[in-house]
Amino acid sequence: MKPYYSIHALALIFSLFMIACDSDYGMPEPYTPYMEDAPDYKSKVYINNQTLPINRYDFQATYREKENRLEITGDSIFRFPVKITAPAEDRLVITCAVDEGFPNEYNERHDTRYISLPANYYVFEKSEVVVEKGAVESKDSISVRLNIDNTIKEVVDDVSLSIQIASVNNTKEHISSNLSRVSIFGTIAPVLDNVNSSVSAIEGEQFNENIAFESSSYAHLLHFLNDGITSNFYRSWMTQSPDDYLSLGLPEEETIRGIIIYSMAGGYQIASLEVKADKGSKYINQGVAQFRQFGFFDEPILYIQFKTPVKTKSIRLDNFKNFGNEAQTHIQEIYLVR
């Protein structure tokens, strides 16, 4: 029994020690992640929006050029109070500001390619709050609102914005080292109106040699796409799922005028698909190509002309649909036009 009492005695001493430490440091609210700087036993000013993932917001901006319509999904207003781990001994004026260096630091750590959200696309509605003496939270909230318009289509890369505690009573003291910022990540997904699929020819040189085909569907059939055979059901590549895609990679960047696709007549003919062009960091949606339905004995040759030729190293086709609004389609042969 002696070891039993000894263990409990040690546990009691440890608990009293922790209570003493907590009274010096101050306890964050429940569910606040561990603060890296907690062991210095000083009260810390911090941010906790109590939403997982902690202190992170996400949004997507989609501009549909054909309809001239902007869609923002996810978060568009970012509001959060500033807190302190123990009752404030004095009145605290806390200022928040944008950390311009955040995207570069984040990209290095996570191998991503975010750029800073340009300043014209957000508004600081409130950048300063007060924690009154004896309080553990600001009465008001820091507030930042997105101010995105149609010009977002010109932003190629995805964006990020970091709002951090810049000062407490004009000093850097007592700011938590790992809970002092809110990180906002935005996906920019313009849908351009740059495809014309009603033409019956495309001027230029058509080619399909030296194209590296890649797909999530039937990869072993990709070599049929440039075997020179345009009318053999058993020598075609196919899609089966809405997630299936086909990418056409080039050895080097070229200016592409359009795409020619030999599809299948009947139930496997392509009715529509999305066309995307690689712009260095991601694929930009050039628009939706829609085709007329050919007769069963016709040879469906589908032409996709870029209204403005695109300079790219890779074309990606996805969201394939047949005339039954299903994903089962066939391609006999495919060419690019330069």
N, C-alpha and C positions, 0 to 999 in steps of 0.2 A: 504493500500500500504506500510505502514511502515515495517510490518514483511517481506514483499517481499524484500525490499532493505536490511534489516538486514541480511537475509539469504545469499544474494549475497555478501554482505560485508564480512561475515564470510568465505564464499567460497573463495573469493579473498585472504584474509589473509592466509588461509590454503594453497592455491596454492603457494603463495610466500614463505611460510615456507618450503614447500616440495621442491621448486626449490633450496632454500638455502641448504637444507639437501642434495639434489642430487649433488650439486656442490662439497660438502665436501666428500660425499661417492663415487660418480661416478655411473653412470647408466650402468648396464649390457646391452648387446645388446637386441633387441626385442625378445620376446618369451623365454627368460631365466627364468626358474622357480624362485620363490621368494627365496632369500637367507636367511637362518635362522639367520645369523649373521649380516644382513644388518643394524639393528638399531644402531650399534656402529659407523656408519658413517666414516668408514675407507675403503680405497680402498682394494679390495679383489682380490687375484689371484685365478683363478678358471678354470674349464674345462666345456665346453658345446659343445658336438658334433652335436647339432642341429638336432638330429634324435630321434624320439620317439620309444621306451621309452628312456628318456634322459640318456645319458652316459652308455648305456647297449648294449652289443653285445652277440649274441648267435651262437653256431655252433653245429653240430652233426657229430660224427666220427663213421662210420660204416665199420667194417672190415669183409669181406666175406671170411671165411676161405677156403671154397671149391674152390673158384676162385682165392684165394690169392690176393684179390683186396681191396684196401682202398678207401673209399669215404668220402670226407669232404663236407658237405653242410652248408650253412650259411656263416658267416664271418670267414676269416682265417688270414686277416691282419688288425691290429687295429691301425689307425693313427688319431691323433687329435692334434691341437695346444693348447697351454696354453694361457689364456687371463687374462686381468685385467680390473676392472670396471671403472678406470679412467686412463688417460695417465700416464705412468710410470714416476716418478720423477727422477729415476736413472736407469741405465742398470741393468736388473734383470737376473740372471742365475738360472734357475728352473730345479730341478732334480726330476725325478719320479722313483718310486721303487715299488716292489710288497709288498702288505700288507698280510703277512702270516697268520695273525689272522682273516682275513675276513671270511673264510668259517665257522669257529666256531660261530662267532657273527651272521652271516646270518642264520645259522641253528637254533640257539636259538630263533631268532625273528620270523622265518617263519616255524618252525617245518619241516625242510628239512634235507637231508643227503648228502650234497656236501662234497667232499674232495678237497684239493688244487691240481690244475693241476701240476703234477711233473715237475720239472725244465727242464728236458731233452725234454719236448714236446713244449717248446716255446723259442724264441730268441728275446732279446731286440736289435733291430737294431739301435735305438736311444733313450737314456734315459734322455738326457739333451737338453734343448732349451734355447734361449735367447729372452727376450722382451727388445728391445732397448728403451732408454730414449725417452719419448714422444709417444711411441707406446702403443696400447691396445691389441696386440696379437703377439705371437711369429711368426717369419717368417717361421721357420721350424716346423715340427710336431714330437711329440713323436711317435715312431713306434715299434710295437711288432708283431711278426709273429709266427704263429703256426708251429711247427716242428714235427708233429705227424707221426709215422711210424706204422708198423704192430703190434708192441708189445703193442699197445693200447688195444688189446683184453684182456690183463691181468689186466686191470683196471676195477674193477667191478662197483664201484660207479660213479655217475655223478660228474663232476668237476667244479670248479670255480677258477677264477683268478681275483684279484683286483689290479689295477695299480693306485697309488695315488701320489699326489704331496708330495714329501718327504721334500723338502727344497726350500727356496727362498733366494739366496745369503747366503747359509749355515745357515739360521735361519728358525724357524717355524712361523714367523710373517706374517700376512696379507694373510694367506691361508684360503680360504672359508671352513667353517665347514661342509657344506652339498653338496658342488659342487666341491669336490677336488679329485674325483676318477672316474675311469671307471671300471665297473664290467662286467666280461666275464663269461658266463655260457655255459658249454658243456655237451651234452648228449652223452654218450658212448654206442653204440648199436652194439656189435659184433654179427655176425651170424656165429655160429660155424658149423663145419662139423662133428657132433657127433651122427647122427642118421643113422641107416641102416634099410630101410623098405623093403628090398628084401628077408628077411629071412622068413622061414616057421615055426619057433619055437624059443622060448627063454628059455634057461636054468634058473632054479630058481623056487621060490615059487610064484605062482600067487594068488592075493588076491584083494578083493574089499570091505571087511567089514571095518568099522571105517574110511572110506573115506568121507570127507565133500565136497560134490559137490556144486559148485556155478557157476552161469551163468547169462548172460544178456538176455538169451533167454529161454522161456518156463520153468521157475524155478519150476512150479508145476509138471513137468514131470521128474524131476531129479531122483526121487526115482526109476524110471524104470531102471536106469543104473546099479543097483546091486540087482535086484529082482530075479535073477536066470533064467530069460526067455530071450532066445537069438534069437527067431524067431517069433515075433509077431509084426506086423506093428503098432498095436494100443497100444503096450506097449513099445514104443521107445521115446527117446528124440531127438529133431530136432534143426537144425539151419535154419535161414531164411535170415539173413543179413550178409554182409561181416564183420560187427563189432561184431558179436556174438562170444562168447568165452566159454570155459568150463575149470574150474579149479578143481583140485583134491587135497584137503588139507589133510595132515596127522597129527595125534596127536603129533608126534615128528619127528625130522629129521631122515631120513633113506637113505640107499644107494639103489637106484632103478636101475635095469638092463634094464627095458623096459616096454612097454605098449602093451596090447592086446585089440583090439576093434572089436566087432561084429557089422558090419554095415548092410546096406540093399542092396540087389541086385537091378539092374536096375538104374533108374534115380536118386535115392537118395543115391547111394553108394558114399562113400568118395573117391575122387581121390587124394587129397593132403591136407595137413594141416601143420601148423607150431607148433613146440614143444618147450616150454620154461620151464626152471626150476628156481625156486626161489633160489637166492643166498644170502639172508639176507636183501638186500636193494631194490632189483628189480629182475625181471625175465630176465634171460639170454637166448637168442634164441639159442637152440641146433641144429637147422637145419630144413629143410623142408622134411617131409615124403611124398613120392609119391608111389601110389599103382597101380597094374594092374587092369584091368576091369574084374570082374567076370561075368559068365553067369547068365541069369535071374533066373535059378533054383538052382544056387549055394548058399552056405552060406558064404558070404564074411567075413573071419576072417583076420583082418589086424594086422600085427606084426610090432612094432617099437622097435628096439633094440638100446640102447645107446652103441656106440663103446667104450666109457669109461663110466662106471656106474657113475651116478650123485648122490651126497649126497645132499638131499634137503628135505624141508618140504611141498613143493607144486609144482605140475606140472600144466602148463597152456597150453591148446590147442586153437589155433585160426586160422583165415584165412582159414576156411573150404571151399573146392571147390568140386563140383561133376564133372562128365565127360563132362558136358555141360559148364564148367567154371563158374558155378553159385554157390550161397552160400547155396542152399537147400540140406541138407544132414540129414541122420538119423543114430542114434547109438542105438543099441538094449541093449548092455551090454558092460562094460569096466572093465578091470583089470590092476593092476600094478603088476610088477614082481620084487621081491627082491632076 
